[in-house]
Amino acid sequence: MFDHFIWSVVVCPVLVAVAVRFLADRMRPDTSVLFSVTSLAVTAAACVINLAAFAVKALAELPFVAGPLGFSAERVRADTAYVPWVSWVSAVLLIGVCAGLIRVWRQHHRDAVFARRYAALPTEDGLALIDDDRAEAFAVPGRPGRIVVTTGMRAALDDDQYAALLAHERAHLSAGHHRLVQFARLAAAAYPGFWWLARRMEYLVERAADERAADELGSRRVVARAIGAAAL
């Protein structure tokens, strides 16, 4: 059991994190995002399953739990008597994982409430232009998704830059980047060692959207100029 715990909860996730960090920089941003998020999510899910299995073993050591289930608490304890702490440490870690997942899900709910504020805005071809001097633009996922741009942002960009901005935001919607980032955050909540990689996913989805916008417009220069103008 101890070997299983070390490999499944400690060693393998670290190896996956190193491999993801090494390989991600050698792929196109869109491929890198999908590969990284899938790797982190699958590994984190495997960790949670293993922790749950060890936690069940901890519960089975309690007579008032083992009895109704037809287990022998003494026999369960004797099975791993040389490492009695593993199952209970796993149970504590599992509680921490559940708390982290709940925290991320609550943030997701707050984001969804924010998105619903824009769900009723009138749009033209999925674009909602709102009167606001601040220079802001963002994609709002949904059915259908929409792009929200402020008049301040529109005034800051010329026509080519504005087209690049819209292509960038459409790329976020079509690729489902909000879902990929959410999966990365859930993976980091399940395994905190993935947090730095999950934060990197937010950077990678922006790069992926830039690349797709450049492909759509046929000009990296226009996209780069749009990014610079929007940032300033």
Backbone torsions as a table, in degrees:
resi	resn	phi	psi	omega
1	MET	NA	-41.1	-179.6
2	PHE	-61.9	-44.9	179.0
3	ASP	-61.3	-42.6	179.5
4	HIS	-61.1	-43.7	179.6
5	PHE	-61.3	-48.5	-177.5
6	ILE	-61.4	-45.7	-176.9
7	TRP	-71.0	-44.2	-173.0
8	SER	-80.2	-29.7	-173.8
9	VAL	-106.8	-23.5	-176.0
10	VAL	-112.8	-58.7	-169.9
11	VAL	-74.1	-53.8	-174.7
12	CYS	-59.3	-45.3	177.8
13	PRO	-60.4	-37.0	178.2
14	VAL	-65.4	-42.0	178.3
15	LEU	-62.9	-40.8	178.5
16	VAL	-63.6	-43.5	-179.9
17	ALA	-61.0	-42.6	178.7
18	VAL	-64.9	-43.5	-179.5
19	ALA	-64.6	-42.2	179.2
20	VAL	-62.6	-45.2	-179.5
21	ARG	-63.3	-38.1	-178.7
22	PHE	-72.4	-43.3	-173.8
23	LEU	-82.5	-30.3	-174.2
24	ALA	-60.4	-37.3	-178.5
25	ASP	-73.1	-8.7	-178.5
26	ARG	-103.9	12.9	179.6
27	MET	-122.1	163.3	169.4
28	ARG	-61.2	148.2	-176.6
29	PRO	-54.4	-42.4	-178.5
30	ASP	-65.7	-41.7	176.7
31	THR	-66.5	-39.4	-179.4
32	SER	-61.9	-42.3	179.7
33	VAL	-62.4	-48.9	-177.8
34	LEU	-63.5	-44.3	178.7
35	PHE	-62.3	-47.0	-176.3
36	SER	-64.9	-48.1	-177.7
37	VAL	-64.6	-42.4	178.9
38	THR	-61.3	-44.8	-179.4
39	SER	-62.4	-46.1	-178.5
40	LEU	-66.5	-42.7	-177.4
41	ALA	-65.7	-44.2	-179.3
42	VAL	-65.7	-43.1	-179.9
43	THR	-65.2	-43.0	179.4
44	ALA	-63.9	-40.8	178.1
45	ALA	-62.3	-40.1	178.3
46	ALA	-63.8	-39.8	177.5
47	CYS	-61.8	-43.7	-179.0
48	VAL	-64.2	-41.4	178.9
49	ILE	-61.8	-43.3	179.1
50	ASN	-65.4	-43.5	178.0
51	LEU	-61.6	-39.2	178.7
52	ALA	-63.7	-40.6	179.0
53	ALA	-63.6	-43.1	178.4
54	PHE	-67.2	-35.8	179.9
55	ALA	-67.2	-36.1	176.0
56	VAL	-61.5	-39.1	177.7
57	LYS	-62.5	-38.8	178.1
58	ALA	-63.0	-43.9	178.9
59	LEU	-63.9	-35.6	-179.0
60	ALA	-68.1	-13.1	176.8
61	GLU	-78.3	-15.1	-178.8
62	LEU	-87.1	124.7	-175.9
63	PRO	-56.9	-39.5	-177.1
64	PHE	-73.2	-12.7	173.6
65	VAL	-96.1	-45.1	-176.4
66	ALA	-65.3	-38.7	-176.7
67	GLY	-57.0	-57.1	-179.4
68	PRO	-61.1	-25.3	-179.4
69	LEU	-89.1	-2.8	178.1
70	GLY	82.2	19.1	177.5
71	PHE	-97.5	161.3	171.1
72	SER	-103.3	111.8	-178.1
73	ALA	-59.9	-38.9	179.9
74	GLU	-64.4	-40.5	-179.6
75	ARG	-68.5	-37.9	178.0
76	VAL	-63.8	-44.3	179.1
77	ARG	-64.0	-39.5	-179.0
78	ALA	-67.5	-26.1	-177.0
79	ASP	-62.2	-32.9	-179.5
80	THR	-130.6	41.5	-176.5
81	ALA	-62.7	-26.8	-177.4
82	TYR	-79.1	-15.4	175.0
83	VAL	-136.6	63.0	-174.5
84	PRO	-66.0	-20.1	-174.6
85	TRP	-78.8	-20.6	-173.1
86	VAL	-59.1	-49.4	-176.0
87	SER	-65.3	-37.9	-178.5
88	TRP	-75.7	-35.6	173.3
89	VAL	-62.2	-40.4	178.4
90	SER	-62.2	-40.3	179.2
91	ALA	-63.3	-42.4	178.4
92	VAL	-64.9	-43.4	178.7
93	LEU	-62.4	-38.0	179.7
94	LEU	-64.5	-38.6	176.2
95	ILE	-62.3	-41.9	177.4
96	GLY	-62.6	-39.2	177.8
97	VAL	-62.4	-45.8	179.9
98	CYS	-60.7	-40.8	178.6
99	ALA	-63.7	-41.4	179.0
100	GLY	-65.1	-41.5	179.1
101	LEU	-64.6	-39.6	178.1
102	ILE	-63.9	-40.8	179.9
103	ARG	-62.9	-43.9	179.2
104	VAL	-66.1	-39.9	-179.4
105	TRP	-66.6	-36.2	176.4
106	ARG	-64.5	-40.1	176.6
107	GLN	-63.1	-39.7	176.6
108	HIS	-60.8	-40.5	179.0
109	HIS	-64.3	-41.4	177.8
110	ARG	-63.1	-39.7	177.1
111	ASP	-63.6	-38.3	179.7
112	ALA	-66.0	-38.4	176.9
113	VAL	-63.5	-41.7	177.2
114	PHE	-60.9	-43.1	-178.3
115	ALA	-64.8	-35.9	-178.6
116	ARG	-66.1	-21.0	177.1
117	ARG	-62.4	-26.3	-176.8
118	TYR	-104.1	1.3	-175.1
119	ALA	-67.8	-28.5	-176.2
120	ALA	-95.3	1.6	-179.4
121	LEU	-66.5	138.7	175.2
122	PRO	-66.6	139.0	-177.9
123	THR	-128.2	159.2	173.0
124	GLU	-127.4	111.1	-174.5
125	ASP	56.4	40.1	176.8
126	GLY	79.4	9.8	-178.7
127	LEU	-114.4	129.2	175.5
128	ALA	-114.9	118.8	179.0
129	LEU	-103.0	118.2	-176.3
130	ILE	-111.7	147.3	-177.5
131	ASP	-80.4	104.0	-177.9
132	ASP	-158.7	129.8	-178.0
133	ASP	-72.3	-18.7	178.1
134	ARG	-69.1	144.5	179.6
135	ALA	-89.9	96.1	-178.3
136	GLU	-139.3	148.6	174.7
137	ALA	-154.2	139.2	179.6
138	PHE	-159.2	157.8	177.3
139	ALA	-96.1	135.7	178.4
140	VAL	-111.6	107.3	-179.2
141	PRO	-66.7	154.8	179.4
142	GLY	159.9	-167.3	-180.0
143	ARG	-126.7	91.9	0.7
144	PRO	-86.5	163.7	172.2
145	GLY	-75.1	162.2	179.7
146	ARG	-145.2	160.9	177.8
147	ILE	-111.7	130.9	179.1
148	VAL	-111.5	126.2	179.3
149	VAL	-130.1	136.2	176.5
150	THR	-86.0	156.8	177.2
151	THR	-64.3	-29.1	176.7
152	GLY	-63.6	-41.3	177.3
153	MET	-67.9	-42.8	-179.6
154	ARG	-60.3	-40.4	-178.9
155	ALA	-69.4	-23.5	-177.0
156	ALA	-82.0	-12.4	-174.5
157	LEU	-117.8	145.2	171.2
158	ASP	-80.8	-180.0	-173.5
159	ASP	-62.3	-41.9	-180.0
160	ASP	-66.0	-43.5	179.0
161	GLN	-64.9	-37.3	178.8
162	TYR	-65.5	-40.2	176.8
163	ALA	-62.7	-38.6	177.8
164	ALA	-65.4	-40.5	178.0
165	LEU	-60.5	-46.3	-179.7
166	LEU	-65.5	-38.8	177.7
167	ALA	-63.5	-38.5	177.9
168	HIS	-62.3	-47.6	-178.5
169	GLU	-69.5	-36.1	175.6
170	ARG	-62.7	-35.5	178.4
171	ALA	-62.8	-39.9	176.6
172	HIS	-59.0	-45.0	-177.3
173	LEU	-68.6	-46.8	-175.0
174	SER	-68.8	-32.1	-179.6
175	ALA	-87.7	-5.2	-179.6
176	GLY	63.2	39.2	-176.5
177	HIS	-61.0	-31.0	179.7
178	HIS	-62.7	-36.4	178.5
179	ARG	-70.1	-40.8	-179.5
180	LEU	-64.1	-42.8	177.9
181	VAL	-64.0	-38.1	179.1
182	GLN	-65.0	-42.5	176.9
183	PHE	-61.5	-39.8	178.9
184	ALA	-63.9	-40.5	178.7
185	ARG	-66.3	-39.2	177.2
186	LEU	-65.1	-39.8	177.9
187	ALA	-62.1	-40.5	179.2
188	ALA	-68.5	-33.0	176.7
189	ALA	-68.0	-35.9	179.5
190	ALA	-75.3	-32.7	178.8
191	TYR	-137.6	96.6	-173.8
192	PRO	-55.8	-22.4	177.9
193	GLY	-64.2	-14.2	178.2
194	PHE	-91.2	1.4	-171.3
195	TRP	-61.9	-41.9	-178.1
196	TRP	-66.2	-32.3	176.1
197	LEU	-72.9	-37.1	178.4
198	ALA	-63.6	-40.5	176.4
199	ARG	-62.7	-34.8	179.9
200	ARG	-67.3	-26.8	179.7
201	MET	-61.4	-33.6	179.3
202	GLU	-64.7	-35.7	175.7
203	TYR	-70.9	-41.1	-176.9
204	LEU	-67.9	-36.1	179.4
205	VAL	-68.1	-31.2	175.7
206	GLU	-67.9	-41.5	176.7
207	ARG	-63.6	-41.2	179.4
208	ALA	-62.9	-41.1	178.6
209	ALA	-66.1	-37.5	177.0
210	ASP	-63.1	-43.4	-179.2
211	GLU	-64.2	-42.2	-179.8
212	ARG	-67.7	-37.2	176.7
213	ALA	-64.6	-40.4	178.8
214	ALA	-64.4	-39.6	177.3
215	ASP	-64.5	-40.5	-178.4
216	GLU	-66.7	-40.3	-176.9
217	LEU	-90.5	-16.7	-179.3
218	GLY	74.1	22.3	-178.2
219	SER	-153.0	113.6	173.9
220	ARG	-72.2	-31.3	-177.6
221	ARG	-62.1	-43.1	-179.6
222	VAL	-63.4	-42.7	179.5
223	VAL	-63.8	-43.2	179.3
224	ALA	-61.7	-42.3	178.1
225	ARG	-64.4	-39.0	178.4
226	ALA	-64.6	-41.7	178.7
227	ILE	-61.7	-45.9	-179.9
228	GLY	-63.2	-44.1	-179.5
229	ALA	-65.5	-40.9	179.3
230	ALA	-65.9	-38.2	-179.3
231	ALA	-68.1	-36.5	-178.4
232	LEU	-79.8	NA	NA
